[in-house]
Amino acid sequence: ELEVNPINTVWNLMLDKPYVDDGHEHSGRIAKEGDLFYYEVRNQKTATKILSGSVNNQDVGATAIWAVEIAMSHDDTLAHISSSSR
C-alpha cells in the first residue's frame, strides 16, 4: 500500500496477510532498517501539486484540490516476492 498526502509525505506499507487474519504491518513506521517488520520502497518517485485551495484549512467549506504523480519500480515490489512465485 502506498499513501501520499498533499504535502508529499509518503508512507509505504506491506501486509503479510489481512489484519483480520492476524496479519502484520511491515513498514518504516514501526520498524528500523534490518528489523523483521521493516519495509521501504527505495526507487519510487512522487510529486504533489496543490491545484487550488490550501492544505489544512479548517474553514467550513474549504477545499484543497491536489494532484499526485508516482513512478514506481517493479524491482522494489518483486524484491519481497519469492522467486518461485514470480
Buried (B, 14 or more C-beta within 10 A) or exposed (E): EEEBEBEEEBEBBBBEEEEEEEEEBBBBEEBEEEEEBBBBBEEBEBEBEEEEEEEEEEEEEEEEEBEBEEEBEEEBEEEEEEEEEE
